[in-house]
Amino acid sequence: MQALRYHKRLQLYMIFAGVVPVLLLSVGVLVYLHQTTEDTEAQKVGQNVRSIALQVEAEIDRCRKITDSLAASKELRDYLRGTEPDAASVYSQLFLLLRGMQAGAGLQVISVSGESLFSAGRTTYPSGYRYNTNWGEFRQAQAAQESVVISADRVEAGRYGPVLIVCKAMRQDGEILGYILMAMYRPALEGALASYDTRGLRITDAHHYVFFTTAADGREGFVPEITGTSRFRDPLGAWAHFGTEDSGTRLYYYQAEKYGIMAVQEQATNWDHFYLLRRIIFGFDAMILLLSLLFLVPRARRLLEEIRQREETLRMAQIKGLEEQIKPHFIYNTLDLIKWMAKRGDQESVARIAVALGRLLRRVLGRSAFVQVREEAEILEAYLIIQQKRFSGRVQVTVQIPEALYDCYLPKLILQPVLENALKHGLKDVQEEGRIEIIGRQEAAYMVFTIRDNGCGIDIREVQRQLEGGAEATGEHVGLRNVHLRAKLNGDASCGVSVTSVSPHGTQVAIRLVAWKEMPKL
């Protein structure tokens, strides 16, 4: 306690001694941060919306090329005229043309009377459905020689039709033989924009009609803040211009020339200023550290070192305690399984599982707190051999870990508890076709392992509350809480466990760890 009180007095002295230079430096830094953030945001978001608008127009061009290619098909013309009705050849062309398109695109051939004759990919209505060819895209296609492009928003709340439709009337000697309908649904557009930042994004047609949005309000169609205003009527330029909604949100936009597609994006949070501020704080710390080195007496240094050693001892004790919680858990379960099989006289299974348990124990009971990723993968393999008997082939587990991660180090037994949780709780009611995917990847100086199942799901709010320390972990959440704490204690603040639901059902657990290239000396 005395050391702590001295430490606090020392901190107060350092604060008062450095307050004037720190304030002066902070003012200069904040001015610089404000200016650079404003310039960087305009350039980054401006380039993003420009790229998005051009990408959507490129997708429209692809759809038009497909409809034009199909319209030139001799086999399709012969089929529509009834001279050589080779349906198999037409279907082959449809599927060949759709190859390489994003999932969520569909292609249909419609007769003059409106009947859907051929379809491939995703379609709103099945073959045989009869369209009204005197309305909408068909009416526009009748009046145009080229294919026409029409945008549409959601059909109703929670249900989407196609967001973009390309329609072309097939003609021969001035007579319309039929129509080619190319539809791009929301998943196809999302796939085409997967490499861009789409937060707070709206995409409109030439009339400022919003047919795609990721904005928080989710509004599509004619949005008052966008449609009918003059703020988006400036001349086109290399960078986006900006306006301001009634709420004060800054909007960046770019309108492409060919089809008038416009991308509008709200000002997103830019973390550049955070990293810059962090570097500045490090500079402040260095200044304060210099002052402390100049004015602290040797005794104060010893007191601070004692405090640090006590904190480190406490941290290591916490890590050791968490490791010891994990070790006996699955060992007891495995011994119970062996006992059950021995009573049933299944000697072959007893021998196989005993060998797997031996392999697993050699890894688990080693003295080192860290193992390489390849060794952790061997632990998972041995554990899965043990669990095969329990699930009798009802669960399929796939492991995809890049070889580049095999030589990295991670806390021992960090993945097995999450896999056990998925088997024991996530798939407890699965009778067949249970699936678990274990995928590893590297993100800069970190490793991220995701374990996804198609089981019964989990209460995300309750799990998150327990991971964040809002409640004591109980039942099926003990293992997750344990892994979360070990990841943080052996890493930094960004490490730990995050849990999300998988559509239509299931759970995904992501574990973020420091990618140690050498054995850590913590």
C-alpha positions in Angstrom: 0.0 0.0 0.0 2.8 2.4 0.8 4.4 1.7 -2.6 1.1 2.4 -4.3 0.7 5.7 -2.4 4.2 6.7 -3.4 3.5 5.7 -7.0 0.4 7.9 -7.0 2.3 10.9 -5.7 4.9 10.4 -8.3 2.3 10.4 -11.0 0.8 13.6 -9.8 4.2 15.3 -9.8 4.9 14.2 -13.4 1.5 15.4 -14.5 2.0 18.9 -13.1 5.6 19.1 -14.3 4.6 18.3 -17.9 1.2 20.0 -18.2 2.3 23.1 -20.0 4.4 21.5 -22.7 1.8 18.8 -23.1 -1.0 21.3 -23.6 1.0 23.3 -26.2 1.8 20.2 -28.1 -1.8 18.9 -28.0 -3.1 22.1 -29.6 -0.7 21.8 -32.5 -1.4 18.1 -32.9 -5.2 18.5 -32.9 -5.0 21.2 -35.6 -2.9 18.9 -37.7 -5.1 15.9 -37.0 -8.3 17.9 -38.0 -6.8 19.0 -41.3 -5.3 15.7 -42.4 -8.4 13.7 -41.4 -10.6 16.0 -43.4 -8.4 15.7 -46.5 -7.9 12.0 -46.2 -11.6 11.3 -45.7 -12.6 13.3 -48.8 -10.0 11.5 -51.0 -10.7 8.0 -49.6 -14.5 8.1 -49.7 -14.5 10.0 -53.0 -12.4 7.3 -54.7 -14.6 4.6 -53.1 -17.9 5.9 -54.4 -16.4 6.6 -57.8 -15.1 3.0 -58.0 -18.5 1.7 -56.9 -20.5 3.6 -59.5 -18.1 2.5 -62.2 -18.3 -1.1 -61.0 -22.1 -1.2 -61.1 -22.0 0.2 -64.6 -19.5 -2.5 -65.6 -21.9 -5.1 -64.3 -24.6 -3.6 -66.4 -22.4 -3.8 -69.4 -21.7 -7.5 -68.7 -25.5 -8.1 -68.5 -26.1 -6.3 -71.8 -23.3 -8.3 -73.5 -25.0 -11.5 -72.3 -28.4 -10.5 -73.6 -26.9 -9.3 -76.9 -25.0 -12.6 -77.3 -28.1 -14.7 -76.6 -30.2 -12.5 -78.9 -27.8 -13.3 -81.7 -28.2 -17.1 -81.1 -29.4 -18.9 -84.2 -30.6 -21.8 -82.1 -32.8 -19.6 -80.0 -34.2 -17.8 -83.0 -35.0 -21.2 -84.6 -36.7 -22.3 -81.4 -38.8 -19.2 -81.1 -39.9 -19.5 -84.8 -40.6 -23.2 -84.4 -38.3 -24.3 -87.3 -35.7 -26.3 -85.2 -36.9 -26.5 -81.6 -33.6 -27.6 -80.0 -34.3 -26.8 -76.3 -31.1 -28.6 -75.0 -28.9 -26.4 -77.1 -30.6 -23.2 -75.9 -30.3 -24.3 -72.2 -26.6 -25.0 -72.8 -26.1 -21.5 -74.1 -27.9 -20.0 -71.1 -25.8 -21.7 -68.6 -22.6 -21.0 -70.5 -23.4 -17.3 -70.7 -24.1 -17.2 -66.9 -20.8 -18.8 -66.1 -18.6 -16.4 -64.2 -21.4 -14.2 -63.1 -22.0 -13.4 -59.4 -24.4 -15.7 -57.5 -27.8 -14.1 -57.6 -28.0 -13.4 -61.3 -30.7 -14.9 -63.5 -31.4 -15.2 -67.3 -34.8 -15.9 -68.9 -36.2 -16.2 -72.4 -39.8 -14.9 -72.6 -42.2 -15.6 -75.5 -44.1 -12.9 -77.3 -47.2 -13.9 -75.3 -45.3 -13.5 -72.0 -44.6 -17.2 -71.2 -41.3 -18.0 -69.5 -39.7 -20.6 -71.8 -36.2 -20.9 -70.5 -34.5 -19.9 -67.3 -31.1 -20.2 -65.7 -29.7 -19.0 -62.4 -31.9 -17.1 -59.9 -35.3 -16.0 -61.1 -38.3 -14.5 -59.4 -40.8 -16.7 -61.2 -40.3 -20.3 -62.6 -40.5 -21.5 -66.2 -44.0 -21.5 -67.4 -44.9 -18.3 -65.6 -46.7 -15.7 -67.9 -45.5 -12.1 -67.8 -47.5 -9.1 -68.9 -45.5 -8.0 -72.0 -47.4 -4.8 -72.3 -45.9 -3.4 -69.1 -42.7 -2.3 -67.6 -39.4 -3.5 -69.0 -41.1 -5.3 -71.9 -42.9 -2.1 -73.0 -39.6 -0.2 -73.0 -37.8 -3.0 -74.8 -40.5 -2.9 -77.6 -39.7 0.8 -78.2 -35.9 0.4 -78.2 -33.6 -1.4 -80.6 -31.0 -2.0 -77.9 -31.4 -3.6 -74.5 -33.0 -1.4 -71.8 -31.9 -1.2 -68.1 -34.4 -0.8 -65.3 -33.8 -0.5 -61.5 -36.1 -1.7 -58.8 -36.0 -1.7 -55.0 -37.3 -4.3 -52.5 -40.7 -5.9 -53.2 -41.8 -5.4 -49.6 -40.2 -5.3 -46.2 -37.7 -8.1 -45.9 -38.3 -9.4 -49.4 -36.3 -8.4 -52.4 -36.8 -8.8 -56.1 -34.2 -8.0 -58.7 -32.4 -4.7 -58.2 -31.4 -4.3 -61.9 -33.1 -5.7 -65.0 -31.8 -5.8 -68.5 -34.4 -6.6 -71.1 -34.0 -7.0 -74.9 -36.6 -7.7 -77.6 -35.5 -10.3 -80.1 -36.4 -9.1 -83.6 -36.2 -10.6 -87.1 -37.3 -8.5 -90.1 -39.0 -6.1 -87.7 -41.0 -8.8 -86.0 -40.6 -9.4 -82.2 -39.9 -13.1 -81.7 -39.5 -12.9 -77.9 -37.7 -11.2 -75.0 -34.4 -11.9 -73.1 -34.6 -10.9 -69.5 -31.4 -10.6 -67.4 -31.9 -9.9 -63.7 -29.4 -9.0 -61.1 -30.6 -9.7 -57.5 -29.2 -8.1 -54.3 -26.7 -11.0 -53.6 -25.1 -10.5 -57.1 -24.6 -6.8 -56.5 -23.3 -7.4 -53.0 -20.8 -9.9 -54.5 -19.7 -7.4 -57.2 -19.1 -4.8 -54.5 -17.4 -7.1 -52.0 -14.0 -5.5 -52.3 -15.3 -2.0 -51.6 -16.4 -0.2 -48.4 -20.2 -0.3 -48.6 -21.1 1.1 -45.2 -23.8 3.8 -45.4 -24.0 3.3 -49.1 -26.9 4.2 -51.5 -26.9 3.5 -55.2 -29.3 5.3 -57.5 -30.2 5.3 -61.2 -30.1 8.3 -63.5 -33.3 9.7 -61.8 -31.9 9.4 -58.3 -34.1 6.4 -57.6 -32.4 4.4 -54.8 -32.4 0.7 -55.7 -29.7 -0.5 -53.3 -28.7 0.6 -49.9 -26.8 -0.4 -46.8 -27.6 2.9 -44.9 -28.9 2.6 -41.4 -32.4 3.8 -42.3 -32.7 1.1 -45.1 -34.8 3.3 -47.3 -35.0 2.6 -51.0 -37.0 4.2 -53.8 -37.4 8.0 -53.8 -35.5 9.2 -50.7 -36.2 12.9 -49.9 -32.7 13.6 -48.8 -31.4 12.6 -52.3 -34.2 12.8 -54.8 -35.3 16.2 -56.1 -32.4 18.2 -54.5 -29.9 20.3 -56.3 -26.9 19.2 -54.2 -26.1 16.3 -56.6 -26.2 18.4 -59.8 -22.7 19.7 -59.9 -20.6 18.8 -63.0 -18.9 15.4 -63.0 -15.3 15.3 -61.8 -12.6 13.0 -60.8 -13.5 13.2 -57.2 -16.9 13.2 -55.4 -18.6 16.4 -54.4 -20.4 16.5 -51.1 -23.7 17.7 -49.6 -25.3 17.7 -46.2 -28.5 16.0 -45.2 -30.9 17.6 -42.7 -29.3 15.5 -40.0 -25.9 17.1 -40.7 -24.3 13.9 -42.1 -21.9 14.6 -44.9 -22.5 12.8 -48.1 -20.0 11.9 -50.8 -21.1 10.9 -54.3 -20.1 10.2 -57.8 -22.4 9.8 -60.8 -21.1 7.8 -63.8 -21.8 9.1 -67.3 -22.9 6.0 -69.3 -26.0 4.9 -67.4 -26.2 7.7 -64.8 -25.5 5.3 -61.9 -24.7 7.3 -58.8 -23.1 6.0 -55.6 -23.8 8.1 -52.5 -22.0 7.3 -49.2 -22.3 8.7 -45.7 -19.1 9.8 -44.0 -17.8 6.7 -42.4 -15.7 6.5 -39.3 -12.1 6.9 -40.2 -9.7 5.2 -37.9 -6.6 6.9 -39.3 -7.0 9.7 -36.7 -7.1 7.1 -33.9 -3.8 5.6 -35.0 -2.2 9.0 -35.4 -3.5 10.0 -31.9 -2.0 6.8 -30.5 1.4 7.6 -31.9 1.1 11.1 -30.4 0.2 9.6 -27.0 3.3 7.4 -27.3 5.3 10.6 -27.8 3.7 12.1 -24.6 4.6 8.9 -22.8 8.2 9.2 -23.9 8.3 12.8 -22.7 6.8 11.8 -19.3 9.2 8.9 -19.1 12.2 11.2 -19.7 11.1 13.5 -16.9 10.6 10.5 -14.6 14.2 9.3 -15.4 15.6 12.7 -14.6 13.8 13.3 -11.3 13.0 9.9 -9.8 15.2 8.5 -7.0 16.5 4.9 -7.1 14.2 3.9 -4.4 11.1 4.9 -6.4 12.4 2.8 -9.3 12.7 -0.2 -7.0 9.1 0.3 -5.7 7.8 0.5 -9.3 9.6 -2.7 -10.2 8.2 -4.5 -7.2 4.7 -3.4 -8.3 5.3 -4.6 -11.8 6.6 -8.0 -10.6 3.6 -8.5 -8.4 1.2 -7.7 -11.2 3.2 -10.1 -13.5 3.1 -12.8 -10.9 -0.7 -12.3 -10.5 -1.2 -12.5 -14.3 0.8 -15.7 -14.6 -1.1 -17.2 -11.8 -4.4 -16.3 -13.6 -3.1 -17.9 -16.8 -2.0 -21.1 -14.9 -5.4 -21.3 -13.2 -7.2 -21.0 -16.5 -5.1 -23.7 -18.0 -5.7 -26.1 -15.2 -9.5 -25.6 -15.5 -9.3 -26.9 -19.1 -7.0 -29.9 -18.7 -9.2 -32.3 -16.7 -12.4 -31.4 -18.4 -12.3 -33.4 -21.6 -10.0 -36.0 -20.0 -12.7 -37.0 -17.6 -15.3 -37.1 -20.4 -13.0 -39.4 -22.4 -12.4 -41.8 -19.5 -16.2 -42.0 -19.1 -16.5 -42.8 -22.8 -13.8 -45.6 -22.5 -15.6 -47.0 -19.5 -18.9 -47.1 -21.4 -17.4 -48.9 -24.4 -15.5 -51.3 -22.2 -18.8 -52.3 -20.5 -20.3 -53.0 -24.0 -17.3 -55.1 -24.9 -16.1 -52.9 -27.8 -12.4 -53.6 -27.3 -11.4 -52.3 -30.7 -12.9 -48.9 -30.1 -11.4 -48.8 -26.5 -7.9 -49.5 -28.0 -8.3 -46.8 -30.7 -9.5 -44.2 -28.3 -6.9 -45.0 -25.7 -4.2 -44.5 -28.3 -5.7 -41.2 -29.3 -6.0 -40.2 -25.6 -2.3 -41.0 -25.1 -1.3 -38.9 -28.1 -3.5 -36.0 -26.8 -2.1 -36.3 -23.2 1.5 -36.1 -24.4 0.7 -32.8 -26.0 -1.5 -31.4 -23.3 0.6 -32.3 -20.3 3.8 -30.9 -21.7 5.5 -28.2 -19.6 5.4 -25.4 -22.1 2.4 -23.1 -22.0 2.7 -22.4 -25.8 2.8 -24.8 -28.7 3.1 -24.4 -32.5 -0.1 -24.3 -34.5 0.8 -27.7 -36.1 0.9 -29.2 -32.5 -2.5 -27.7 -31.7 -3.9 -29.2 -34.9 -2.6 -32.6 -33.8 -4.5 -32.1 -30.5 -7.7 -31.4 -32.5 -7.1 -34.5 -34.6 -6.7 -36.7 -31.6 -9.7 -35.2 -29.9 -11.8 -35.8 -33.1 -10.8 -39.4 -33.2 -12.1 -39.8 -29.6 -15.4 -38.0 -30.6 -16.0 -40.1 -33.7 -17.4 -42.9 -31.6 -19.8 -40.6 -29.8 -21.3 -39.1 -32.9 -21.2 -42.2 -35.2 -20.5 -40.3 -38.4 -23.3 -37.7 -37.8 -20.8 -34.8 -37.7 -18.4 -33.8 -40.4 -15.4 -31.6 -39.3 -13.2 -29.8 -41.8 -9.9 -28.1 -40.9 -8.4 -25.4 -43.1 -5.3 -23.9 -41.7 -2.6 -22.4 -44.0 0.8 -24.0 -43.7 2.2 -20.5 -43.3 0.7 -20.5 -39.7 2.1 -24.0 -38.7 5.3 -22.6 -37.2 3.6 -19.8 -35.2 3.0 -20.2 -31.5 -0.2 -19.9 -29.6 -1.4 -20.8 -26.1 -1.7 -24.5 -25.7 -5.2 -26.0 -25.8 -6.8 -22.8 -27.0 -8.9 -24.3 -29.9 -10.0 -27.6 -28.4 -12.5 -26.1 -25.8 -14.3 -24.2 -28.6 -14.5 -27.3 -30.7 -15.8 -29.3 -27.8 -18.4 -26.6 -27.1 -19.6 -26.9 -30.7 -19.9 -30.7 -30.5 -21.4 -30.9 -27.1 -23.8 -28.0 -27.2 -24.1 -26.7 -30.7 -24.7 -30.1 -32.3 -26.3 -31.9 -29.4 -29.6 -32.3 -31.1 -28.3 -32.9 -34.6 -29.3 -36.3 -35.9 -27.5 -36.1 -39.3 -25.4 -33.8 -41.5 -23.9 -31.9 -38.6 -21.0 -29.8 -39.9 -18.1 -27.9 -38.2 -15.6 -25.8 -40.1 -12.3 -24.8 -38.5 -10.5 -22.1 -40.6 -7.3 -20.2 -39.7 -6.0 -17.1 -41.4 -3.4 -14.4 -40.7 -4.2 -10.7 -40.2 -1.0 -8.7 -40.1 0.6 -9.6 -36.7 -2.4 -11.7 -35.6 -4.0 -15.1 -36.2 -7.7 -15.5 -36.4 -9.3 -19.0 -36.0 -13.0 -19.4 -36.8 -15.0 -22.4 -35.7 -18.4 -22.5 -37.3 -21.2 -25.1 -36.8 -24.7 -25.6 -38.2 -26.2 -26.5 -34.9 -29.0 -25.1 -32.8 -27.4 -21.7 -32.3 -26.7 -19.7 -29.1 -27.9 -16.7 -27.1 -25.4 -14.2 -28.5 -26.3 -11.4 -26.0 -25.8 -13.7 -23.0 -22.5 -15.0 -24.3 -21.3 -11.5 -25.1 -22.3 -10.3 -21.6 -20.3 -13.2 -20.0 -17.3 -12.7 -22.2 -17.2 -9.0 -21.2 -17.3 -9.8 -17.6 -21.0 -8.8 -17.1 -21.8 -12.1 -15.5 -20.1 -15.2 -14.2 -19.8 -17.9 -16.9 -22.0 -20.9 -16.4 -22.8 -24.1 -18.2 -21.9 -24.2 -21.9 -20.2 -20.8 -21.7 -17.4 -21.7 -19.3 -15.1 -22.9 -22.0 -15.6 -19.8 -24.2 -15.0 -17.5 -21.2 -11.8 -19.4 -20.4 -10.5 -19.2 -24.0 -11.4 -15.5 -24.1 -9.5 -14.6 -20.9 -6.4 -16.7 -22.0 -6.3 -15.0 -25.4 -6.3 -11.6 -23.8 -3.8 -12.4 -21.0 -1.4 -13.9 -23.6 -2.0 -11.2 -26.1 -3.3 -7.6 -26.1 -6.6 -5.7 -25.9 -7.6 -6.7 -29.5 -7.3 -10.4 -28.8 -10.1 -12.6 -27.5 -13.3 -14.3 -28.6 -16.2 -13.0 -30.6 -19.4 -14.9 -31.2 -21.9 -14.4 -34.1 -24.9 -16.3 -35.4 -24.8 -18.0 -38.8 -27.7 -17.8 -41.1 -30.1 -19.7 -41.3 -28.9 -21.4 -38.0 -25.7 -22.2 -36.3 -22.9 -20.3 -34.5 -19.5 -18.9 -35.4 -16.7 -18.4 -32.8 -13.7 -16.3 -33.9 -10.5 -16.4 -31.7 -8.0 -13.6 -32.4 -4.5 -14.3 -31.1 -1.0 -12.8 -31.5 0.9 -14.6 -34.2 4.1 -15.4 -32.2 7.0 -16.3 -34.6 9.1 -17.5 -31.6 8.2 -19.1 -28.3 6.9 -16.2 -26.2 8.8 -15.4 -23.0 5.9 -14.0 -20.9 
